[in-house]
Amino acid sequence: MTNDDPTLIRSAKSQRILVDGLPFAIEIFRLDHHADWTLEVVDPDGTSHVWDDTFKKDKSARDEAIRALQVGATAFMSDLGDRSVSLQ
């Protein structure tokens, strides 16, 4: 019996960040046979937010996640308001 499931590659650019003390997980990954990276942000409630678009570079995905949290954290958590983002 062989395992035909594709291998998931996790980027070293994946990280946890704090938005005014609240933890968000930036997860960047791709399948072993695909070149493009997928971006997922998990908010403090454990809700997963996955981008429809993929990214050619994992750094671009990471930069997009940080940008989205800086200008639109309320899209992730309605009670955040204007917040600062710091790398953890």
C-alpha positions as CSV (number, residue, x, y, z in Angstrom):
1,M,0.0,0.0,0.0
2,T,1.4,3.4,-1.0
3,N,0.7,6.8,0.4
4,D,-0.5,9.0,-2.6
5,D,-1.2,12.0,-0.4
6,P,0.8,15.0,-1.5
7,T,3.4,16.4,0.9
8,L,2.7,19.8,2.5
9,I,5.7,22.1,2.6
10,R,5.5,24.7,5.4
11,S,7.5,27.9,4.8
12,A,10.1,29.2,7.2
13,K,8.3,32.6,6.8
14,S,5.3,31.2,8.8
15,Q,5.2,32.9,12.1
16,R,3.1,34.1,15.0
17,I,2.5,37.8,15.5
18,L,0.8,39.9,18.1
19,V,-1.8,42.6,17.3
20,D,-2.1,44.6,20.5
21,G,-1.4,41.5,22.6
22,L,-3.7,39.2,20.6
23,P,-2.0,36.2,18.9
24,F,-2.4,35.6,15.2
25,A,-0.7,32.7,13.3
26,I,0.5,33.4,9.8
27,E,0.7,30.0,8.0
28,I,2.3,29.8,4.6
29,F,2.5,26.5,2.8
30,R,2.5,24.7,-0.6
31,L,2.2,21.2,-1.9
32,D,5.4,19.6,-2.8
33,H,4.6,19.5,-6.5
34,H,3.3,23.1,-6.7
35,A,5.4,26.3,-6.9
36,D,2.9,28.8,-5.5
37,W,2.4,29.4,-1.8
38,T,-1.0,29.5,0.0
39,L,-1.6,32.0,2.8
40,E,-3.7,31.3,5.9
41,V,-4.1,33.6,9.0
42,V,-5.6,32.1,12.1
43,D,-7.1,34.6,14.5
44,P,-7.2,34.4,18.3
45,D,-10.6,32.7,18.2
46,G,-9.1,29.9,16.0
47,T,-10.9,31.0,12.9
48,S,-8.9,30.3,9.7
49,H,-8.7,32.9,6.9
50,V,-7.3,31.6,3.7
51,W,-6.5,33.8,0.7
52,D,-8.0,32.8,-2.6
53,D,-5.0,34.0,-4.5
54,T,-1.6,32.2,-4.2
55,F,1.8,33.8,-4.1
56,K,4.9,33.2,-6.2
57,K,7.2,33.8,-3.1
58,D,6.6,32.9,0.5
59,K,7.9,36.3,1.5
60,S,5.2,38.0,-0.6
61,A,2.6,35.9,1.3
62,R,4.0,36.9,4.7
63,D,4.2,40.6,3.7
64,E,0.5,40.5,2.6
65,A,-0.6,39.0,5.9
66,I,1.2,41.6,7.9
67,R,-0.2,44.4,5.6
68,A,-3.7,43.0,6.0
69,L,-3.4,42.9,9.8
70,Q,-2.0,46.4,10.0
71,V,-4.7,48.1,7.9
72,G,-7.6,45.7,8.5
73,A,-7.3,43.7,11.6
74,T,-11.1,44.3,12.1
75,A,-11.6,42.0,9.1
76,F,-10.2,39.3,11.4
77,M,-11.6,40.4,14.7
78,S,-14.4,42.9,14.7
79,D,-13.4,44.4,18.1
80,L,-9.8,45.1,17.3
81,G,-10.1,48.6,15.8
82,D,-6.9,50.4,14.8
83,R,-4.0,48.3,16.3
84,S,-0.3,48.0,15.9
85,V,1.4,44.8,14.8
86,S,4.6,43.5,16.3
87,L,6.5,40.4,15.4
88,Q,6.7,37.9,18.2
